[in-house]
């Protein structure tokens, strides 16, 4: 497994050991074509769809139109790690091909997918690959997203050789199950010394842009009691929402990760401040309650003769994954002698897109120190192999039995 990880990481390898494979870039295309070649060598029936998702299938003998889909994505963040997404694609490829070599064709079609995009690193749009497969996005969407160089998603897709209509084989109607194996990108499994994580829910996300408007003035001559300091109001807001999150629910997380002050000068009171707010929880009701709490801070701004504006620019609903698959894979883990943890995913994954249209399973293996989206991202080779074995057991149950 580790050798395959290193092999794929050679496409887009950076000087410090990271990987950069942005959607439709040269390194991304080289990686997809290299995977295509490997699939052909192992007897998969291989195709690309219209947007560049790569599929390799072993056609079922009894129910060829019932597709058990497994895989992940190969795009990365800028200077990301070797394992994020890539592990799930390679493990699916190996699990399916090993099952085929050992047992012959499956009863139901097994299809491995290397999804075109998940991260949103080049264009301000996430899950392009999985949303295309499930019919949740279309080519009209591609017109509206532009990268930092002014290239549209649609143009980049055409430059990479995609964008032309092709025959669709895998659709939301034919996909009977989706399974994604992924590194955890967190510290829970390592902390609890568990071999694998079995995800029951993927959190919903709400991302806001918050703007506070006050009044710029001289830092030396304006008394504290007469200021309309947007920076001070922002600081109060951050304390307010982090305390509120802790009090509302122990699994709710709220993060202010970006802040821009204006005029951003050391000796001038900030007249305006814009900050991000990222809120995540597995229940829509909790997210709704917290949104009300955020809204209530507008009154604090008014009391200080300032203004607060709130724009919720991203809203992703929580997704509950297949209870049946969770119980099945927990049983497989026991049979294999692996310790397991039922858990909630605080990060977004392609599984949450598929989870809206078909029974879905998301599996984790430990991440060392929880580091991800970094060249320091690492998972022990033994942990990688355990994840592969567990995926293989679940694929056998769904496609062969």
Order of alpha helices (4+ residues) and beta strands (2+ residues): alpha-alpha-beta-beta-beta-alpha-beta-alpha-alpha-alpha-beta-alpha-beta-beta-beta-alpha-beta-beta-beta-beta-alpha-beta-beta-alpha-beta-alpha-beta-alpha
